[in-house]
Each structure stands twice: as structure tokens, then as C-alpha cells.
Amino acid sequence: MSILSGHVYSIVSRGQVNDTNVALDLLGGSSEKGTQCQIWGQSTTKDVFNQLWLIKEIQGWSSAAGSPYEKNQQWKFVPNEPYFKIQNVASQTFVDVFQKNYAAGTKVHGWQSYATESQDWVIRRVSRTGDEIKAVLSKNPHITKTCKTYLQDGLYITLPKGVREEIYSKSGLKTLKWRNQIFDCDDFAFITKGEVAKWGAQELLADGFAILWGVMFGEKGTSTHAYNFYLNESLDAVVFFEPQNGQEMADIGYQGYFSVF
């Protein structure tokens, strides 16, 4: 596996606690200087974003003191199949779980190279390009092969279920009634998409990616309908979302013919 620059990754330790995966986590998701990196159980809430890392290859950087990319902020991903070791350029030490303790809150530090699981990491890409998403859409039996797609952004991540439910609950859409033309299915779908984007703008400080929450137009006989879609946790299948009642489903009962995401 190769690391793709500009994509978002989760970094999970080879070591486990009680057969549960633990991830490289930024304490509290704080942007304050000196915030500790630690080990924490993989989250399914908005705290999952404390465990996601935007990896970029910087061309033409300077290692001079005071430059934006001093060597102590440069890292190499060294293959150690099927894992990676993460090496600091300045010190040549490796990202290591302190004393092989995988309990939540254990600090992560630099340490000399050892053949130990505490320095082995599973690097999983959790972002997808627009073309990759289109490829998944093309395989779905509830989307027509001629479905037209309008892309707004180039790189996307998905939301965990807990965050999806929180955004929808706070939107108030479940209490609104469908009204002919003045507030019908496409209004529900686009407002939900807007609520997701607004949440991202308020909660996520990094740029360079969007949240996948598409709008799909489908047809069934002479009837048409608008609804939302995104990818599942494995990022290999489509999940449809009915914004009028908050239900997720694999088959919403319509054949998609146009999408925006």
C-alpha cells in the first residue's frame, strides 16, 4: 500500500487492548500548541476527527530553523509489511506507544527503532476522490447506469453514524411537514446537505476536503423523488437517506438518475 498525498487517514496501532483497536489521537482535538498525542479507542462519535490525519507531501520545503516545515515536523512512512513505521526526520526516532501500554490516554512519543508492535501502525485511507465515489455509485443496482453526476468538490470524507444522527436531530427537519412545491422533497434533501456542510465548517478546522452528503434525484414509474446518499463505513457501498424521516436504507425504492455531491 502506498500513502497518497493530500488524503485523510486513520492511524491505528498494531497493539490492542481487550481485542479492541486503539488509534493515534490528538487530545481533545485541541489546536493549542503542545497538545499531547495519545492512544485512544477508535471513536464512532465526532471525536473520530481527533483520530484522522491529513497527510501531505510538501515540495520544496525548508528545514531551516523558523521555517514552516522544520525537520521535527517532517515524517517518513517506512513500510514494515503489513504495517508502517512512522519516523521523524530530525531525530530519526519512531512514533512509539509509551511502554507498550495500550490503555486509553497513554502518550505517544519518539523512540529508537525496535522490532516491537508498539511502533507498528495500520494506515487506512478514509477519504475518497469524486471519481472513486462515482465508481461506487455506478455499481449500485438502484442507480441508473446513465445517472448524471455534478461534482462540487474533489476529495470527500464520511460522517460516523452518531454525528449523522446528531446533525439531523438538530436540523428540526423531522418535525416539518412536506408541502406541495413550497417545501417538498428536494427542499428537505438540500437543506440536510446544507446542515452537514455547516456542521463541518463549525467543527473541522482543516481545509482540503469536503463531507460526502449527496443529493440524489430518483424515479419510479411516473413519480420522482429527491433524497440523500453517502457511503458506508467500508466506503464500498451506497447508503440512501430519507431526509423527511431520518431513515437510512440500502434501497429507497427509486432509481437514481441525477446526483449532486
C-alpha positions in Angstrom: 0.0 0.0 0.0 1.2 3.5 -0.8 0.4 6.7 1.0 -1.4 9.2 -1.2 -0.6 12.8 -0.5 -3.5 15.1 0.3 -5.7 12.3 1.6 -7.2 11.7 5.1 -6.0 8.7 7.1 -6.7 6.9 10.3 -3.6 5.6 12.1 -4.3 2.6 14.2 -1.8 0.8 16.5 -0.9 -2.8 15.8 -1.3 -3.4 19.6 -4.8 -3.8 21.1 -6.4 -3.6 24.5 -9.0 -6.3 25.2 -9.1 -7.1 21.5 -10.1 -3.6 20.7 -8.3 -1.3 18.2 -6.7 1.9 19.5 -5.9 4.9 17.3 -3.4 7.7 17.3 -5.5 10.5 18.8 -5.0 14.3 19.4 -6.1 15.0 23.0 -9.5 16.7 22.9 -8.9 17.7 19.2 -7.3 20.8 20.5 -5.4 23.2 18.2 -3.3 24.6 21.1 0.4 24.2 20.7 1.9 21.4 22.8 -1.3 19.3 22.8 -0.4 15.7 23.5 -0.8 12.8 21.0 -2.1 9.7 22.7 -3.7 6.3 22.2 -7.5 6.1 22.4 -10.2 3.6 21.4 -11.5 4.2 17.9 -14.4 6.5 18.1 -17.8 6.4 16.4 -18.7 9.9 17.5 -17.5 13.3 16.4 -14.3 12.5 18.4 -13.3 10.3 15.5 -12.0 13.5 13.8 -9.4 13.7 16.6 -8.1 10.5 15.1 -8.0 11.4 11.4 -4.9 12.9 9.8 -4.5 14.8 6.6 -1.2 13.7 5.1 0.5 16.0 2.7 3.8 15.7 0.8 5.4 19.1 0.8 7.5 20.0 -2.2 10.4 22.4 -1.8 10.2 22.8 1.9 13.0 24.3 4.0 14.5 22.6 7.1 15.9 25.9 8.4 15.1 26.9 11.9 11.9 29.0 12.0 10.6 27.7 8.6 7.1 26.4 8.5 8.4 22.8 7.9 11.3 22.3 10.3 12.6 18.7 10.3 11.0 18.0 13.6 7.6 18.3 11.8 8.7 16.1 8.9 7.8 12.4 8.8 8.6 9.3 6.8 6.2 6.4 6.4 8.5 3.3 6.4 6.9 0.1 5.2 7.1 -2.8 7.7 4.6 -5.1 5.9 1.7 -5.2 6.5 2.2 -2.2 8.8 4.1 1.1 8.7 6.6 2.7 11.0 6.5 6.5 11.3 9.9 8.1 11.5 10.8 11.6 12.4 13.2 13.2 10.0 15.0 15.3 12.7 15.6 12.7 15.3 15.4 9.5 13.2 13.3 8.0 16.0 9.9 6.3 15.5 6.4 7.0 16.8 6.0 4.6 19.7 3.3 3.8 22.3 4.8 4.5 25.7 5.9 1.3 27.5 3.6 -0.8 25.2 0.6 0.3 27.2 -2.5 0.4 25.0 -4.8 1.8 27.7 -6.8 4.9 26.7 -4.8 8.1 27.3 -1.3 6.6 27.1 1.1 9.1 25.5 2.8 8.5 22.1 6.4 9.6 21.9 9.5 9.2 19.7 11.8 6.2 20.4 14.7 4.4 18.8 13.8 1.6 16.3 12.8 -1.7 17.8 11.1 -4.8 16.4 8.0 -4.1 18.5 4.3 -3.8 17.9 4.3 -0.5 19.7 5.9 1.1 16.6 3.7 -0.7 14.0 0.8 1.2 12.6 -2.1 0.3 10.3 -2.6 3.3 7.9 -6.1 3.3 6.5 -7.3 5.9 3.9 -10.7 7.2 4.8 -11.1 9.8 2.1 -12.3 9.2 -1.4 -12.0 11.2 -4.6 -15.0 12.2 -6.7 -14.1 9.6 -9.3 -13.9 6.8 -6.7 -17.3 7.8 -5.4 -18.7 7.8 -8.9 -17.3 4.2 -9.4 -19.2 3.1 -6.3 -22.4 4.8 -7.5 -22.1 3.0 -10.9 -22.2 -0.4 -9.2 -25.4 0.3 -7.2 -28.4 -1.5 -8.6 -30.7 1.4 -7.5 -28.9 4.0 -9.6 -29.2 4.0 -13.3 -26.1 3.4 -15.5 -26.8 6.8 -17.2 -27.0 8.7 -13.9 -25.6 12.2 -14.4 -23.3 13.5 -11.6 -22.4 17.0 -10.7 -19.3 17.2 -8.6 -18.8 20.2 -6.3 -15.5 19.1 -4.6 -12.5 16.9 -5.2 -12.0 14.9 -2.0 -14.5 13.6 0.5 -14.8 12.0 3.9 -17.9 10.5 5.5 -19.5 11.1 8.9 -19.9 8.4 11.6 -23.4 7.4 12.4 -23.6 9.3 15.7 -22.7 12.5 14.0 -25.2 12.0 11.2 -27.9 11.4 13.8 -26.9 14.5 15.8 -27.0 16.8 12.8 -30.3 15.5 11.6 -31.9 15.8 15.1 -30.7 19.4 15.5 -31.9 20.4 12.0 -35.6 20.1 13.0 -36.5 18.6 9.7 -38.2 15.6 11.2 -40.9 17.9 12.6 -41.5 19.8 9.4 -44.3 18.7 7.1 -44.0 18.1 3.3 -46.0 20.7 1.4 -46.7 20.7 -2.3 -44.0 22.6 -4.1 -43.4 25.2 -1.4 -41.5 22.7 0.8 -41.2 19.3 -0.8 -38.7 16.5 -1.2 -35.8 18.4 -2.9 -36.0 21.2 -0.2 -35.6 18.5 2.5 -32.6 17.0 0.7 -30.8 20.2 0.0 -31.4 21.6 3.5 -30.0 18.4 5.0 -26.9 18.7 2.8 -26.5 22.3 3.9 -26.8 21.4 7.6 -24.0 18.9 7.1 -21.7 21.4 5.4 -22.5 24.0 8.2 -21.5 21.4 10.8 -18.3 20.8 9.1 -17.4 24.5 8.8 -18.0 24.9 12.5 -16.4 21.7 13.8 -13.5 20.9 11.5 -10.6 23.4 11.3 -8.6 21.7 8.5 -9.3 22.5 4.8 -8.8 20.5 1.7 -11.7 18.0 1.8 -15.5 18.0 1.9 -18.1 15.9 3.7 -19.9 13.5 1.4 -23.6 14.1 1.7 -25.1 13.9 -1.7 -28.5 14.7 -3.1 -30.0 12.1 -5.5 -33.0 12.5 -7.8 -34.7 9.2 -8.5 -37.7 8.0 -10.4 -40.2 5.2 -10.1 -42.6 5.0 -13.0 -44.0 8.5 -13.4 -43.1 9.5 -9.9 -39.9 11.3 -8.9 -38.2 11.9 -5.6 -35.2 13.6 -4.0 -33.2 12.2 -1.2 -29.7 12.0 0.2 -26.8 9.5 -0.1 -23.3 8.8 1.3 -21.0 5.7 1.6 -21.0 3.1 4.3 -18.2 2.7 6.9 -16.2 0.5 4.5 -16.6 3.1 1.7 -17.5 0.5 -0.8 -21.4 0.8 -0.9 -24.1 3.5 -1.1 -26.4 4.3 1.8 -29.6 6.2 1.0 -31.1 8.6 3.5 -34.7 9.8 3.6 -34.5 13.4 5.0 -38.2 13.5 5.7 -38.0 10.9 8.5 -34.2 10.3 9.1 -34.2 6.7 7.9 -31.2 5.0 6.3 -31.7 2.2 3.8 -30.0 0.2 1.1 -33.0 0.6 -1.3 -35.1 3.7 -1.1 -37.5 2.5 -3.8 -36.4 4.8 -6.6 -33.8 4.5 -9.4 -31.4 7.4 -9.2 -30.8 9.4 -12.4 -29.1 12.6 -11.2 -26.8 13.3 -8.3 -25.1 16.3 -6.7 -22.2 16.0 -4.2 
